[in-house]
Amino acid sequence: MDPGLRRGARGDETGNAPLVTHAVIAATGLFTPEQSISNAELVEAYNAWAERWNRDHALQIAEGDVAALTPSSVEFIEKASGIKSRFVLDKAGVLDPERMAPHIPERGNDELSIMAEMAVKAARQAIEAWGKPVSEIGAVLCAASNMPRPYPALAVEVQQALGIEGFGFDMNVACSSATFGIKTAADFIAGGSVKAVLMVNPEVCSAHLNFTDRDSHFIFGDVCTAVIVESSDTAGPGGWDVLGTRLKTVFSNNIRNNFGFLNRWALETGAVAGSDRVAGQQDDKLFIQQGRKVFKDVVPMVSEMIIDHAGDLGIEPTGLKRMWLHQANINMNQMIGRKVLGRDPAEDENIIILDEYANTSSAGSIIAFHLHHDGFAAGETGLICSFGAGYSAGTVFVRKR
């Protein structure tokens, strides 16, 4: 029996599951910023910045001390990633060659923080779809790749804003945070600690993205998702039975962000070792990755994890109706889909939303699930899967109730 299931008094409404009390994904929500940036707009800003940088460093380039920066292009971005646009909180700052970063003003302690505001909007959508009072929620989890502060926990701020009793805490497993959060919620429910959990995934990825790095300036977007996980003992009709959850981590430096309180007083003496680009900007305090190494390592790890977990649950991978994978790279998702299904997946079998949303870290697989969960008959199965920095990966097999 999966650790997320425990013996109980009620059976499953579909009639094809053991008599257990288990977690149910009851509702989801999505907050999308109003502003979006196309690849063409992003390329124009980057190329203007790079041209000026090359001009300012013409002597060093001529003497061979530094390499000239290569222009970006729409074709390069779409071929490398499949991304065509992304939503952001602040478009003007990102597209300003003088700034190349979003302008997100700091809020006072007596104001709702920007990430809490995003989370509350997504949560309210999920709560409305759920149709029950927040008094039935016993815990709030904030699972995301970055938090605005060490404490008080963002989850507790969201909890207070929504009027939820119980407890809340933050968790960070980078791009896998949502599946780790669902697993945590399912375990709370299996252990009888709570009857329902609200998980939110506020991602302001534009704030940790280096828009002056050609290899990654196009990767991320901003968004927030919310998931309500509920006990099958109290869940109404509909929703999704959580059949099994599995987590995996393997340490790697190939995706990294070194920003933290211990380097707060580090002297800004120029770019970090190995960088020949921007004096005064410590690139390793933003998102950095070795993309080809990540692809080579993560695709087989995740594919094998999905197939092994499905086998342990008695699920035939080729029989999955739909997969909602982490939305980082279309080439990566297509390869994982082929390995799992043994063929090229159809569009409605391997959902892609990164063309519109880009990589939204922990929220990506949940956006895909939220927007594309229709068309299932009771008893049909699907997979929510995330993977990324750590390395980390999580699989959540679900069945339509």
C-alpha positions in Angstrom: 0.0 0.0 0.0 1.2 3.5 -0.8 2.2 5.5 2.2 -0.3 8.1 1.2 -3.2 5.6 1.8 -4.5 4.2 5.1 -7.3 1.8 6.0 -10.6 3.4 6.6 -14.4 2.9 6.6 -15.3 4.2 3.1 -14.6 2.7 -0.3 -13.9 4.5 -3.5 -16.9 5.7 -5.5 -15.6 4.2 -8.7 -15.7 0.7 -7.2 -12.3 -0.2 -8.4 -10.1 0.7 -5.4 -9.4 -0.9 -2.1 -11.3 0.3 1.0 -9.0 3.0 2.2 -9.0 6.6 3.3 -6.8 8.5 0.9 -6.0 11.9 -0.4 -8.1 13.6 -3.1 -7.1 16.5 -5.3 -10.4 18.4 -4.8 -9.7 21.7 -6.6 -7.1 23.9 -8.2 -6.6 27.6 -8.8 -4.4 29.8 -11.0 -3.3 33.4 -10.8 -1.8 34.8 -14.0 -0.2 38.3 -14.2 -1.7 40.8 -16.6 1.5 41.6 -18.4 3.3 39.2 -20.9 6.4 39.4 -22.9 6.9 37.9 -26.3 10.2 36.4 -27.5 10.5 39.2 -30.0 10.2 41.8 -27.3 12.7 40.0 -25.1 15.2 39.6 -27.9 15.0 43.2 -28.8 15.8 44.3 -25.2 18.6 41.7 -24.8 20.3 42.6 -28.2 20.2 46.3 -27.4 21.9 45.6 -24.0 24.4 43.3 -25.6 25.3 45.7 -28.4 25.9 48.4 -25.9 28.0 46.1 -23.8 30.1 45.1 -26.8 30.6 48.8 -27.7 31.6 49.7 -24.1 34.1 46.8 -24.1 35.4 47.1 -27.6 39.0 47.5 -26.6 39.0 44.4 -24.3 37.3 42.5 -27.1 39.8 43.6 -29.7 42.7 42.6 -27.4 41.1 39.2 -26.7 40.6 39.8 -23.0 36.9 39.1 -23.2 34.6 37.6 -25.8 32.0 39.7 -27.6 28.4 38.8 -26.7 26.3 37.0 -29.3 22.9 38.4 -30.2 19.8 36.3 -29.2 17.0 35.5 -31.6 13.4 34.3 -31.6 14.4 31.2 -33.6 17.1 30.3 -31.1 14.7 30.5 -28.1 11.9 28.5 -29.7 14.2 25.8 -31.0 16.0 25.5 -27.7 13.0 25.5 -25.4 9.6 25.7 -27.2 8.9 28.9 -25.3 7.1 31.7 -27.2 6.1 34.1 -24.4 5.9 34.5 -20.6 3.8 36.4 -18.0 5.6 38.7 -15.7 4.7 41.1 -12.8 6.7 43.9 -14.4 7.3 44.1 -18.1 8.9 47.6 -18.3 11.9 46.8 -16.1 12.7 43.6 -17.9 12.6 45.3 -21.3 14.6 48.3 -20.3 18.2 47.9 -21.6 19.3 50.2 -18.7 17.9 47.9 -16.1 17.2 44.3 -17.5 15.3 43.3 -14.3 11.7 43.6 -13.0 10.9 46.6 -10.8 9.0 45.2 -7.8 8.8 47.7 -5.0 9.3 46.4 -1.5 6.1 46.5 0.6 5.8 47.5 4.2 5.4 45.0 7.0 1.8 46.0 7.5 1.0 45.3 3.8 0.2 42.0 2.2 3.4 40.9 0.5 3.4 40.5 -3.3 3.8 36.7 -3.2 1.1 36.3 -0.6 -1.2 38.5 -2.7 -0.6 36.1 -5.7 -1.2 33.1 -3.5 -4.4 34.5 -2.0 -5.8 35.1 -5.5 -5.0 31.6 -6.7 -6.2 30.1 -3.4 -9.6 32.0 -3.6 -10.2 30.6 -7.1 -9.5 27.0 -5.8 -11.7 27.6 -2.7 -14.5 28.8 -4.9 -14.2 25.7 -7.1 -14.1 23.5 -4.0 -17.3 25.0 -2.7 -16.6 24.6 1.0 -15.7 27.0 3.8 -12.1 27.7 4.7 -12.9 26.5 8.2 -12.5 22.9 6.9 -8.9 23.6 5.8 -6.4 22.5 8.5 -3.1 23.4 7.0 -1.5 25.8 4.4 1.7 24.9 2.6 3.6 27.4 0.5 5.8 25.3 -1.8 7.9 27.4 -4.2 11.4 27.9 -5.5 12.0 31.2 -3.7 10.6 32.8 -0.6 10.5 36.6 0.0 12.0 36.3 3.5 13.1 33.6 6.0 10.3 34.4 8.5 7.5 34.8 9.3 6.6 32.0 6.8 4.8 33.1 3.7 2.3 30.2 4.3 1.3 31.8 7.6 0.8 35.1 6.0 -1.5 33.5 3.4 -3.2 31.6 6.2 -4.0 34.8 8.0 -5.2 36.6 4.9 -7.7 33.8 4.1 -8.8 33.3 7.7 -7.7 29.7 8.0 -7.1 28.1 11.4 -4.5 25.4 12.0 -0.9 25.7 10.8 1.2 26.7 7.9 4.8 26.4 6.7 7.0 27.0 3.7 8.9 24.4 1.7 11.4 24.8 -1.1 12.3 22.0 -3.4 12.8 24.3 -6.4 10.8 23.1 -9.5 9.6 20.0 -7.7 8.0 21.9 -4.8 4.4 21.3 -5.9 4.6 17.5 -6.1 6.6 17.5 -2.8 3.8 19.6 -1.4 1.1 17.3 -2.6 3.0 14.3 -1.1 3.2 16.2 2.2 -0.5 17.1 2.2 -1.4 13.5 1.4 0.7 12.2 4.3 -1.0 14.7 6.7 -4.3 13.4 5.5 -3.3 9.7 5.7 -2.0 10.3 9.3 -5.3 11.9 10.3 -3.7 15.3 11.2 -6.1 17.3 9.0 -9.0 16.7 6.7 -7.9 19.3 4.0 -4.8 21.1 3.0 -4.3 24.2 0.9 -1.0 24.3 -1.1 0.0 27.4 -3.0 2.9 27.9 -5.4 3.7 31.6 -5.9 6.6 31.9 -8.4 8.2 35.3 -9.2 10.8 33.7 -11.4 11.6 36.9 -13.2 13.2 38.2 -10.0 15.9 35.5 -9.9 16.5 35.3 -13.7 19.5 37.0 -15.3 18.0 38.8 -18.3 21.6 39.6 -19.5 22.5 35.9 -20.0 21.8 34.8 -23.5 21.5 31.1 -22.6 18.8 31.6 -20.0 17.2 35.1 -20.4 14.1 33.6 -21.9 13.4 30.7 -19.6 11.1 31.9 -16.8 7.8 33.5 -16.2 5.7 34.6 -13.1 2.5 32.9 -11.9 0.9 31.2 -8.9 -1.1 28.0 -8.6 -3.1 26.6 -5.7 -4.2 23.0 -4.9 -6.7 21.8 -2.3 -6.0 18.2 -1.1 -8.8 16.7 0.9 -9.5 13.4 2.7 -11.7 11.0 0.7 -13.8 10.7 3.9 -15.1 14.2 3.4 -14.6 14.8 -0.3 -17.7 15.2 -2.5 -18.2 13.8 -5.9 -15.6 14.6 -8.6 -12.0 15.4 -8.0 -9.0 13.1 -8.3 -7.9 10.2 -6.1 -4.2 10.3 -5.3 -3.2 6.7 -6.1 0.4 7.1 -5.2 3.2 9.7 -4.6 7.0 9.3 -4.9 9.9 11.7 -4.3 13.5 11.6 -5.4 16.5 13.8 -4.9 20.1 13.5 -6.2 22.6 16.3 -5.4 23.8 18.3 -8.4 25.4 21.7 -9.0 24.1 21.8 -12.6 21.2 24.0 -11.5 22.0 26.4 -8.8 21.2 29.8 -7.1 23.7 31.0 -4.4 21.7 33.9 -3.1 21.4 33.7 0.7 21.9 35.4 4.0 25.4 34.1 4.5 26.6 36.1 1.4 24.8 39.2 2.4 28.0 41.0 3.2 30.1 39.6 0.3 32.0 42.3 -1.5 30.8 43.0 -5.0 34.2 43.0 -6.6 32.9 42.1 -10.0 31.6 39.0 -11.8 32.3 35.6 -10.2 35.1 33.5 -11.4 34.6 32.2 -14.9 32.3 35.0 -15.9 33.5 37.6 -18.5 30.4 39.5 -18.8 29.1 42.0 -16.2 31.4 43.7 -13.7 29.5 44.4 -10.5 26.9 41.7 -11.0 27.4 38.4 -9.2 25.7 36.0 -11.6 25.7 33.1 -9.3 23.3 34.9 -7.0 20.7 34.4 -9.7 19.6 31.3 -11.6 22.5 29.5 -13.3 22.5 26.1 -15.0 24.4 23.8 -17.2 21.5 23.0 -19.5 23.0 20.2 -21.6 24.1 18.3 -18.5 20.7 18.8 -16.9 19.0 17.4 -20.0 21.3 14.4 -20.1 20.9 13.6 -16.3 17.2 14.4 -15.7 15.5 12.8 -18.7 16.5 9.2 -17.9 16.1 9.7 -14.1 12.6 11.0 -14.4 11.5 8.5 -17.1 12.7 5.6 -15.1 11.1 7.0 -11.9 7.7 7.3 -13.7 7.9 3.8 -15.1 9.0 2.2 -11.9 6.4 4.0 -9.8 3.6 3.1 -12.2 4.7 -0.6 -12.0 4.7 -0.6 -8.2 1.1 0.8 -8.3 0.0 -1.8 -10.9 -0.5 0.9 -13.5 0.5 0.3 -17.1 2.4 3.5 -18.2 1.2 3.1 -21.8 -2.4 3.3 -20.4 -2.0 6.7 -18.9 -4.6 9.1 -20.4 -2.6 12.2 -19.8 0.7 13.5 -18.3 1.1 16.9 -16.8 4.9 17.3 -16.6 7.1 20.1 -15.3 7.1 22.8 -18.0 10.8 23.6 -18.5 11.7 22.5 -22.0 9.5 21.1 -24.8 12.3 18.8 -26.0 12.8 17.3 -22.6 9.0 16.7 -22.1 8.7 15.1 -25.5 11.6 12.7 -24.8 10.2 11.7 -21.4 6.8 11.2 -23.0 8.3 8.9 -25.6 10.2 6.9 -23.0 7.1 6.5 -20.8 4.5 5.7 -23.5 6.8 3.9 -25.9 5.8 6.2 -28.8 5.3 9.8 -29.6 2.5 11.2 -27.3 -0.5 12.9 -28.8 -0.9 16.6 -27.9 -3.6 15.8 -25.4 -1.5 13.0 -23.7 1.6 15.1 -22.9 0.3 18.6 -22.1 2.5 21.6 -23.1 1.7 25.1 -21.7 5.3 26.4 -21.6 4.9 28.0 -25.0 2.6 30.6 -23.4 3.8 30.5 -19.7 7.5 29.6 -20.1 9.1 27.8 -17.2 7.2 28.7 -14.0 9.2 26.4 -11.7 7.0 24.6 -9.2 3.8 25.9 -10.7 4.2 24.5 -14.3 2.8 21.0 -13.9 -0.1 22.4 -11.9 -0.9 25.0 -14.5 -1.0 22.2 -17.1 -3.3 20.1 -14.8 -5.5 23.1 -14.0 -6.0 24.1 -17.6 -6.2 20.6 -19.2 -7.9 18.1 -16.9 -11.2 17.8 -18.8 -12.2 14.8 -20.9 -11.6 12.2 -18.2 -14.1 9.5 -17.4 -14.3 8.1 -13.9 -11.5 5.5 -13.4 -9.1 6.9 -16.0 -5.6 7.7 -14.8 -3.1 10.5 -15.2 0.3 11.7 -13.9 1.4 14.9 -12.4 5.2 15.0 -12.4 7.8 17.7 -11.6 11.6 17.7 -11.8 14.4 20.2 -11.5 17.1 21.7 -9.3 18.5 19.5 -6.6 18.2 17.3 -8.6 14.7 16.7 -7.5 11.6 14.9 -8.9 8.2 14.0 -7.8 5.4 11.8 -9.2 1.7 11.9 -8.3 -0.5 9.3 -10.0 -4.2 10.3 -10.0 -7.5 8.7 -11.0 -10.6 10.6 -11.9 -13.4 10.0 -9.4 
